């Protein structure tokens, strides 16, 4: 096997490895998105009283508090920018 054949083979192996790693990252991203969708749906159900698991309800309440804090911070940031 010549030097150039070895380089070509190494390049092909690197490309194959990169594709496999990309596929793994893509699957992890899809799983994360699915968990996000599930979480949003569970939050909707909990807000509507259709999901009564105490731990889930506590998490939904925490999300509500965090969203309120974020909204307040965004309002105060907007007011500070408008006043400048």
C-alpha positions, 0 to 999 in steps of 0.5 A, spaced: 500 500 500 502 506 497 503 512 502 497 516 498 493 510 499 494 510 506 492 517 507 486 516 502 484 510 507 485 514 513 481 520 510 475 515 509 476 512 516 475 519 519 469 521 514 466 515 517 467 516 524 465 523 523 458 521 520 457 516 526 459 522 531 454 526 527 448 521 527 449 520 535 449 527 536 443 528 532 439 522 535 441 526 542 438 532 539 432 529 537 431 525 544 432 532 547 427 535 543 422 530 544 423 530 552 421 538 551 415 536 547 413 531 553 415 536 558 410 542 555 405 537 554 405 535 561 405 542 563 399 543 560 395 537 563 398 539 570 395 546 569 388 544 566 388 539 572 389 533 568 395 531 571 395 530 578 402 527 580 405 532 586 412 532 583 410 534 576 405 539 579 411 542 583 415 542 577 410 546 573 409 551 579 416 552 579 416 553 571 410 558 572 415 562 578 421 562 573 417 565 567 414 570 571 421 572 574 423 572 567 417 577 564 419 582 570 426 582 568 425 583 561 420 589 563 425 592 567 430 591 562 425 594 557 424 600 561 431 601 563 433 601 555 427 606 554 429 611 559 436 611 557 
